[in-house]
Each structure stands twice: as structure tokens, then as C-alpha cells.
């Protein structure tokens, strides 16, 4: 997981009509899945990407991944991007998508 993820524009629509951001695009499916597993958030595979919804205790998981010295850089970047987007939306939940390019 040495290649950093890319951060494109919104690509889908959330259930409530807001734009769903593809938070990151990793080089491979395995890299994307490993990053989300490392953070510990729930997600599912759909339409060539992983999708999930952050709520409640997920904020603590993101903060822990950011603060843990053992967290690989791309995973830390993903956690920061998810947390920043969630804070920017100022909502109780955040629907997200993480993709891969292979």
C-alpha cells in the first residue's frame, strides 16, 4: 500500500440527495479493503467500490486510526479524509465510497 489514494469529485448520490463523495481511490481492491478494515468501519462492496455509512462511534475509530503510530500513511490519509468530510457536512451520519483503480 505504498501508492497514496487519489481524491476525486463527488460521483454518486446519497439516500437524502446529497452528493456522495468517493473519498479515495486506491490502486487495488485489496488496498482499499485493507484500509477500511484497518480503520474498522462497516462497509459493503457495490458497483466496483466499497460503500458505507459512518455514525456514532465511527468517529472514535477514525480518530484512533489517525493517532496510532502503526497506521500506514494511506490508511491515515483515508481516516483524515473521512473525518474531514464528515465534519464539513456537519451531519450525524456520512455515506461514503472508497474505490480502486485496477
C-alpha positions as CSV (number, residue, x, y, z in Angstrom):
1,X,0.0,0.0,0.0
2,X,2.8,2.4,-1.0
3,X,0.8,4.4,-3.6
4,X,-1.3,7.1,-2.0
5,X,-5.0,7.2,-2.7
6,X,-6.5,9.8,-5.1
7,X,-9.3,12.1,-4.1
8,X,-11.8,12.9,-6.9
9,X,-15.0,14.8,-7.1
10,X,-18.5,13.5,-5.9
11,X,-19.7,10.6,-8.0
12,X,-22.9,9.3,-6.5
13,X,-26.0,10.5,-4.6
14,X,-26.8,9.6,-1.0
15,X,-30.2,8.4,0.1
16,X,-31.1,12.0,1.1
17,X,-30.0,13.5,-2.3
18,X,-26.6,14.9,-1.1
19,X,-23.6,14.2,-3.3
20,X,-21.8,11.0,-2.1
21,X,-18.1,11.6,-2.3
22,X,-15.7,9.0,-3.4
23,X,-13.4,9.7,-0.6
24,X,-10.5,7.9,-2.1
25,X,-9.4,5.7,-4.9
26,X,-6.7,3.1,-4.0
27,X,-4.5,1.3,-6.6
28,X,-6.2,-2.1,-5.9
29,X,-9.3,-3.6,-4.4
30,X,-7.1,-5.3,-1.7
31,X,-5.6,-1.9,-0.8
32,X,-9.0,-0.3,-0.4
33,X,-10.4,-3.2,1.6
34,X,-7.3,-3.4,3.8
35,X,-7.5,0.4,4.6
36,X,-11.2,0.2,5.6
37,X,-10.6,-3.0,7.6
38,X,-7.7,-1.3,9.4
39,X,-9.9,1.6,10.4
40,X,-12.7,-0.7,11.5
41,X,-15.7,0.9,9.8
42,X,-18.5,-1.2,8.3
43,X,-18.8,-1.3,4.6
44,X,-20.0,-3.4,1.7
45,X,-19.0,-3.9,-1.9
46,X,-21.3,-2.4,-4.6
47,X,-20.8,-1.2,-8.2
48,X,-17.0,-1.5,-8.2
49,X,-16.5,0.3,-4.9
50,X,-16.9,-0.1,-1.2
51,X,-19.7,1.9,0.3
52,X,-20.6,2.6,3.9
53,X,-22.1,5.0,6.4
54,X,-20.3,6.5,9.3
55,X,-22.3,7.1,12.5
56,X,-21.8,7.3,16.3
57,X,-18.7,5.5,17.5
58,X,-17.2,5.5,14.0
59,X,-15.7,9.0,14.8
60,X,-13.6,7.3,17.6
61,X,-12.4,4.7,15.1
62,X,-11.3,7.4,12.6
63,X,-9.5,9.3,15.4
64,X,-7.8,6.2,16.6
65,X,-6.5,5.4,13.1
66,X,-5.2,8.9,12.7
67,X,-3.4,8.9,16.1
68,X,-2.0,5.4,16.0
69,X,1.7,5.5,15.1
70,X,1.4,2.0,13.5
71,X,-1.3,3.1,11.0
72,X,0.1,3.1,7.4
73,X,0.2,6.5,5.7
74,X,-2.5,5.8,3.1
75,X,-4.8,4.5,5.8
76,X,-4.2,7.6,8.0
77,X,-4.9,9.8,5.0
78,X,-8.2,7.9,4.4
79,X,-9.2,8.3,8.0
80,X,-8.4,12.0,7.9
81,X,-10.4,12.5,4.6
82,X,-13.4,10.7,6.0
83,X,-13.3,12.7,9.2
84,X,-12.8,16.0,7.4
85,X,-15.7,15.2,5.0
86,X,-18.0,14.2,8.0
87,X,-17.1,17.4,9.8
88,X,-17.6,19.6,6.7
89,X,-21.1,18.0,6.2
90,X,-22.0,18.7,9.8
91,X,-24.4,15.7,9.8
92,X,-24.9,12.9,12.3
93,X,-24.0,10.3,9.6
94,X,-21.9,10.3,6.5
95,X,-22.4,8.0,3.5
96,X,-19.1,7.3,1.7
97,X,-17.5,5.4,-1.1
98,X,-13.9,4.2,-1.5
99,X,-12.8,2.8,-4.8
100,X,-9.9,1.2,-6.5
101,X,-8.3,1.6,-10.0
102,X,-7.4,-1.9,-11.0
